Amino acid sequence: MEIVDIWMDVLSSVEGGQQRVTVHLYGGQSLKGVVVELDRARKSVVLDEFAQGSAVTRHESPVHTILLSAVQAVTVHKQE
């Protein structure tokens, strides 16, 4: 199993929900948000920084598309 497949499995468990994650990238940058979408064909994840997981608020705040090959680690935060 490739590392990209591991990130896909981890992130698919919180896709479309309200649980926040931090995606740590190679090079030291980290992005925090809600997993709006996993693109299995392109092996990428879309994070929305401020969304609460509802279709109404998605993509109204800063959105980041990240290639899973650039991910070094993922932190899944406890839901409040």
C-alpha positions as CSV (number, residue, x, y, z in Angstrom):
1,M,0.0,0.0,0.0
2,E,1.4,3.4,-1.0
3,I,1.4,6.4,1.4
4,V,-1.1,8.2,-0.8
5,D,-3.6,5.3,-0.3
6,I,-3.1,5.6,3.5
7,W,-3.9,9.3,3.4
8,M,-7.0,8.5,1.3
9,D,-8.2,6.0,3.8
10,V,-7.6,8.4,6.8
11,L,-9.3,11.4,5.1
12,S,-12.2,9.4,3.7
13,S,-13.4,8.7,7.2
14,V,-14.0,12.5,7.8
15,E,-15.0,13.5,4.2
16,G,-18.2,15.6,4.1
17,G,-18.4,15.9,7.9
18,Q,-17.7,18.7,10.4
19,Q,-14.6,17.2,11.9
20,R,-11.5,19.3,11.3
21,V,-8.1,18.0,10.2
22,T,-4.7,19.5,9.9
23,V,-2.7,18.4,6.8
24,H,1.0,18.7,7.3
25,L,3.0,19.2,4.0
26,Y,6.6,18.4,3.2
27,G,8.5,21.7,3.6
28,G,6.8,22.6,6.9
29,Q,3.5,24.2,5.8
30,S,0.3,23.0,7.5
31,L,-3.3,23.6,6.5
32,K,-6.3,23.2,8.7
33,G,-9.9,22.7,7.6
34,V,-12.9,20.4,6.9
35,V,-12.5,17.8,4.2
36,V,-15.0,18.8,1.6
37,E,-14.0,16.4,-1.1
38,L,-11.5,13.6,-1.9
39,D,-10.7,13.2,-5.6
40,R,-9.7,9.6,-5.9
41,A,-8.8,9.9,-9.6
42,R,-6.4,12.9,-9.1
43,K,-5.4,11.7,-5.6
44,S,-6.1,15.1,-4.0
45,V,-8.1,16.5,-1.1
46,V,-10.1,19.7,-0.9
47,L,-10.0,21.5,2.5
48,D,-12.3,24.3,3.4
49,E,-10.9,26.4,6.2
50,F,-14.1,27.6,7.9
51,A,-16.9,25.4,6.6
52,Q,-19.1,23.6,9.1
53,G,-19.7,20.7,6.7
54,S,-23.0,21.8,5.2
55,A,-23.6,22.2,1.5
56,V,-24.7,25.8,2.0
57,T,-21.3,27.0,3.5
58,R,-18.9,24.9,1.4
59,H,-16.6,26.9,-0.7
60,E,-17.6,30.2,0.8
61,S,-14.3,30.4,2.8
62,P,-10.7,29.8,1.7
63,V,-10.5,26.5,-0.1
64,H,-7.3,24.5,-0.7
65,T,-6.7,21.6,-3.1
66,I,-3.8,19.5,-2.0
67,L,-2.1,16.6,-3.8
68,L,-1.9,13.7,-1.4
69,S,1.7,13.0,-2.6
70,A,2.7,16.3,-0.9
71,V,1.2,15.2,2.5
72,Q,3.7,14.3,5.2
73,A,1.2,13.8,8.1
74,V,-2.5,14.2,8.9
75,T,-3.9,15.2,12.3
76,V,-7.6,14.4,12.9
77,H,-8.9,16.7,15.6
78,K,-11.4,15.7,18.3
79,Q,-14.9,16.9,17.5
80,E,-16.1,19.7,19.8
